[in-house]
Amino acid sequence: MNKNEKWQQELKFLRAIINKTELEKTQKWGGEVYTLNNGNILMIGAFKNYVSIWFFNGVFLKDTYDVLGNAQDGKTKAMRHWQFVSVEEMEENKIMEYIQEAIENEKKGLKWKPEKSDEIEIPEIFQEALNSNKEFKNAFNELTPFKQKEYIEHIDSAKREATKISRLEKIKPMILDGVGLNDKYRK
């Protein structure tokens, strides 16, 4: 039995609650996302051990019942999720309170703004590659700071030196072509 079959009752319950609101259902990132005026409000999904409702700007929710969690402390800044392991523990009125608050927050314009950091620390292996190839360095410097940061983080997030080297070799042609790391996923 796959995870979506296992959690059909719970997903159906969440959909029924959400359908009582003004949110519009769409598909993004392989999941059910609910929006208001093109703003992402929430997402629902089934996982191996639970069903979850994700609030994109959940950091602004009061969390009256202390049910929201942060998926990756230190990484995930605004998104919060509420996990369920059975339909019996799902209380429609409480879930609706959180959804309505998320909708109101969207209408008020409450959105998480990522912190802008002016200083980007370039990993040593990346800096060596830039210093040893003028064309590569010039192409990298022509990229927007956002795209530069994506590449730096991609290299820096590798744990092993061999992985860093492999990633560096794969991104060199993209940088020389002036392409961002994730451009193919953007509209």
PyMOL commands that set and color helices and strands:
alter all, ss='L'
color gray80, all
select helices_A, chain A and resi 3-6+8-18+58-60+87-89+92-108+124-132+134-142+145-156+161-176+183-185
alter helices_A, ss='H'
color red, helices_A
select strands_A, chain A and resi 24-28+31-36+39-46+51-55+80-84
alter strands_A, ss='S'
color yellow, strands_A
deselect
rebuild
show_as cartoon
